Amino acid sequence: MKESKVNALITLLDDPDTAIYDQVKDELLSIGEDAIPYLESAWEASFPVGTFSNILVLQNRIENLIHKIQFNTNLNHLKNWAKYDSNNLLNGAVIIAKYQYPDLDRDKIVNHISMIRNDIWLELDDSLTAYEKIRLVNQIIYKIHGFSGNTNNFHAPQNSFINDVLDSKRGNPLSLSIIYLAICQALGFPIKGINLPKHFILGYMKSSDEIDFYINPFSRGAVFSHRDINDFLVQLKIEPKKSYYAPCSNYDMILRILINLKYSYEKLGYKEKIEEIEEMIYYINQGQHEKNE
């Protein structure tokens, strides 16, 4: 019954009456992801049917519907992540990447992270100090696997999608920190994200509430101190706050990805993208609010 209903609705998608189209669109959106295979089949079958202008109208409407269904699904996943699953940083990063790549395979991301993690694990020795462990991590991530900061195209949206960063091995401070953090957490290293303004970093924890030293994944894992953060803030003329030195939550990191993406699309002038990112920010905030109620 669902198949016949969806197909019947699809036959009305190119109706010139906008009221009919709006009703059909709303019904297909309410069906959600189950409608996508039928919409894709209709798009593929549209070429030999009708006039060229009608074909373009139908294909455009189908493409917009598929995007809207996928986007609505992603909004719900993002909200649910903030409400129920924010302990899993990698899942949050994958949800953000699925905004641009709806068919992204999460397992491919996890396997890539695991491969790098295993390369480090094979070289680990129980006698290594915290600094020596980080030097080993840096050796594998930057020298063996070739990751580096994307200094040539710092504000590109691709720097915020974890699959793009893993494939290109170029990213911004936040995306490289998330990958570095995911690898280190899989190894059992006590590393947390630090929401420093203008430049996201990591902290190696000495205890649950004390940081031993800081790590800059954008600068090939350079190690630095509390005083270096002071100097950085002075240089930027930013008033120091306790939160700039302390661990932040996974929610803070995923929210910052969205803020970075919004800025990237603003620089490119992509109005529709900006509006969608704003909606994603609203949904993740809503999920966080419901979690804290």
N, C-alpha and C positions, 0 to 999 in steps of 0.2 A: 504493500500500500504506500509506503514511504517513497519507494522508487518511482511509482506511477505519479504520485503527487509532485515530486521534485521535477520530473520530466515535463509534467503538464505546466508547472510554473515557469520552467525555463523557456518553453515555447512562447511565452508572453513577454519575455525580456526585451524584445525589440519593438514592443507596441509603442506607437507614436503618442498615445495618450499617457501623459506623465503621471496621472492619478493611478492608472492601472499599473504602470511600472513601479511606482512607489509602494503600492500594496504588495506586488510580487516580491520586490526587494526585501521588504520587512518580513515576509513569510519565510523567504530563503535564509535570511539572517537568523531568524528564530530557530530554524532547523540546525544551523551551525555547521560544524566540520563534516557531518554526514553528507552534506550537499556538495562538498568540494569535488569528489570524483565525477559526479554527474555534470557539474559545471565545466570541468576540464574536458570531458568528452564532448560536450556541446561546443566548446571553443574549437576543438580540433575538427569537428564535423561542419563548422560554419562556412568553410572556404567555398565549397561549390554551390552554396545556397544563397539566393537573393542577389540584389544589386551590391556593388562595391561599397556604397555608402551605408547600406543596411548591415553589411557584414562588419564594417568598422564600428558601428553603433553597438551591435550585439557583442562583439569581442571586447570592446571597451567596458561595457557594463558587466560582462562576466569577470574580467580582470579586476575591476573595482570591487565586485562582490567577494571574490576569493580573498583579496587583500583585507577587506573589512572583516570577514569571518575569521581569518587567521589573526588579525590584530586584536579582535575582541577576545579570542581564545588566549592570546598572550597576556592581555591585560588581567584576565582572571588568574592565570598562572603566576603572574608577578605579585598580585595581591595575596594569593594563597602562600607564596613563598615567604613574603614578609610576615604573614600571620602564623604560619605553621613550620616553615622549613628554613628559617634564616640562619640556622646553625651550619647549613651547607652552602659555603661561599661559591663553590664551583657551579652548583645548580642555578644560583642567581645570575652568574655571569653567562651561562648558557641561555637562560631565558631572555636576557638582553640581546644576545647574538641572534636569537630566533626572530627578533623583530625584523632584522634585515634578511635573515636566511631561515625562513619558516620550516624548511625540510632538513635543517641541520641535525646530524646524528650526534646525540650526547655521548654515546659510547666512544665515538672517534676522538672526542676531546679528552675523555677520561683516559683512554688508552695512550694518547700522546703524553699526557702528564705522567702516567705510570711508567712509560718508557724512560723518560728523563730521570724520574725518581729511582728507577732500578739501576741506571748507570751510576748514580751517586752512591747508592746503597752498596754496590759491589766494591767500592773503594773505601768504605767507611771502616774505621778502627775504633774500638771502645776507648782507646787511650787518647783520642783527639780532644783538644780543648774546644770550647765554643768558637773561638776565632778560627781555629784550624778547620773545623767543620764548615764554616762559612767560606773559607778559602777554597775548600774542595767543591762546594756547591757552585761557587763562581767559576771555577775551572771547567766544570761540566756544562753549565748553562751557557756561558759566554764564549769560552774557547772551543769546546767540543761541539756544542750545538749551534753556536753562532748567533745567539740573541744579542740585540743591542737597542739602544734608544733611537726612535725615529726622529732624528734632529732635522732632517730635510723636509718632512711634512708632518710637523708636530701636531697640528690641529685637525688632521684628516679623520673623518668618522671611523675609518677602518681601524684606527688605533684603539677603539673602544670595544671592538668585537673580538672575543677571545679566539675564535677560530681563525680570523684573519691574522692575528698576532702570532699564533702558533705556526701558521703556514708561511708567513713572510719573515718571521723572526724579528720583526720590528714593532715597537709599541711605544706608548706614552708611559709616564711614571706609574700611573694607576694600573694599567693592564699588565705591565711587566711585574709589578708588585703582586698582583693577584696570582699570576702564574708561579712566581717565585714562592709565594706563601703556600699555595696548594701543594707544591713539590715538597717544601720543608715540613708542612704539617703531616704529609703522608709518611715522612721519615721520622716523625715524632719529635721534631725540633720545636722548642717553645718560642715561636715567632708570631707576632701580632702586627696588624696594620696600624699605621699612625697617620691620622688625617691632617697632615701639615698643609697649610695654605700654599697654593701654587705648585706644590711638588709633593706628591704622596710618597711615603717611605715606610719602612718596616722597623720593628724593634725586636731584639733578641732578649727574652725575659730572663732575669736572674731568679725571680720568684713570681708569684701570682700578681704582685703589685709593684714590682721593681724591674726597671729595664737595665740590662747590662750594657748594651750598645745599640746603635742604630745602623741600618743598612739602606743603601740607595740603589735599588735594582735598575734604575735608569742609567746609572753611572757604573755599570758592570759590577754591582754589588759592593761598592765602596763602603767601608766601615767608618763611622764617625760618632761624635759624642754629643752630649747635652749642650756643651758650649758652642759646638758648630751650629746647632739649631738656633741658639741665641744670635749668633753672627748673621745667619741667614735672614732671620726676622728683622734684625736691625737694617740690613741691606735693603729689604723690601719696605721698610718703614711700617711694619705691622706690629701692633702691641701684643706682647706675649700672652698666651692663655694656657692654662693647665692642660686643656684638651689637645694642644699642639704637640705635647710631649708624651701623652698617654695613649694606650691602645684604644682603638675605636671598634665599633661593631661591624659585622658583615653587612648589616642594613646600611650603615654609613657608606661603605665602599660601593655597594650597588647603586645607592642613590647618587653618589658622586659620578659614577659612570654615566648616568642619565643627564646629570648637569653638564658634564663634559660633552656629551652628544648634542645636547641642545645648543651649546656654544658653537660646536663645529658646524651645525646646520644653519645657525644664524650667520656665520661667516660666509657660508655658501649661498644664503638667501633662499633656502628651501622652506617656504612657509608651511606647507602641509606636514613636512617632517617635524618642524618645530611644534606644531599643534599636537601631533601624535606623541611626541616625547613629553610634552606638558601633561597629557592625559596619563601617560605611564607614571610620571612623578606623582600625580594625584592618586593613582591606584596603589602604588607602593606605600605612600603615606597613609592611605586608608587602611591597608592591611596592618601596618605597624600600629596604628591607633586602635584597631580592634584587638590586636594582640595584647595591648597594654591596658585594655578596659577591665 
